[in-house]
Amino acid sequence: MNVTDRIYVAGHKGLVGSAIMRALEQQGYSHLITRSSSELDLRDRQQVDDFFETEEIDYVFLAAAKVGGIAANNDYPADFIRDNLLIQTNVIDAAYRAKVQKLMFLGSTCIYPKYAPQPLKEEHLLTGELEPTNMPYAIAKIAGINMCQSYNRQYGTRFISVMPTNLYGPGDNFDLHTSHVLPALIRKFHEAKVQNQPVVEVWGTGNPKREFLHSDDLADACIYLMKNYEDSEIVNIGVGEDIAIKDLAGMIMEIVGYQGEISFNSSIPDGTPRKLVDVSKINALGWTAQTPLAEGLQELYRTFQTEFLVKQ
Ligand code: GDP
């Protein structure tokens, strides 16, 4: 990938896409192509075909997707499977027909079986049952991986797929109903602090464990793999360490400076018990994550204050 190549970042306003944009800009890539969802509806095949026919794109980062936390996945299962299948099918197929040099499909670690051995190795894909709370999303992503592999096999394309662990960073979603746990807890603890609430409710038992990767680290990994990885097999992107939700809540409470109590609402589902990824493959390829969680959380709290609170 040369600095003058035409690079399309699908989903450039999202957590992942915006991080990839920042990293590409910083590294001097000068032909970055973007479209907002109002300019180009990726669910519409004709629009996607027309876009690829006119833009002469060399590289694609396919980071456009309908995403959300455990509640959103539960409430909008049809939207999650339909929108994701449409977006990825349209973009992957148009990229093939427009002869792009290389495409990266962004997946998620929820593609792995609920009870797969931990840490999750790439070869655990399709070896067991999925976690029901995000199955429609996961099935769409698995279809995307297989589509990239099948196109490579049948048409000789260079489509690679990467599986990032749970992400956080600038542009994160702080809406309590649709967000993931990190931004949700930052907001809950902050609001409890300023409103002097005695208790903050954390969903589930607090026992599940999650791994969290800063979106800037992910972007760095994506560009690294776009340049250095050619295989059809998926690659995990993570930090290789996880933390129990109850310990995470303790960390966030301290960073925010909240002095009250935590109550765990175990009537709300925990989701998958653990999904730590095995990062030995990406480490062996020459990449490791850089941002420690404590540092990233402090930055996320500042993001919440500068991006979210000021807009309210
Ligand atoms: P998941 O990784 O796909 O399960 O998505 P989430 O980030 O939404 O949830 C991770 C874990 O954090 C689950 O066990 C949730 O029950 C738990 N959790 C605790 N409090 C919250 C909260 O306020 N919001 C969200 N989204 N999750 C929470």
Residues whose N, C-alpha, C, O or C-beta is under 5 A from the ligand:
A	BS01	GDP	G69 I70 S179 H180 V181 A184 L185 E201 V202 W203 G204 P208 I245 P269 D270 G271
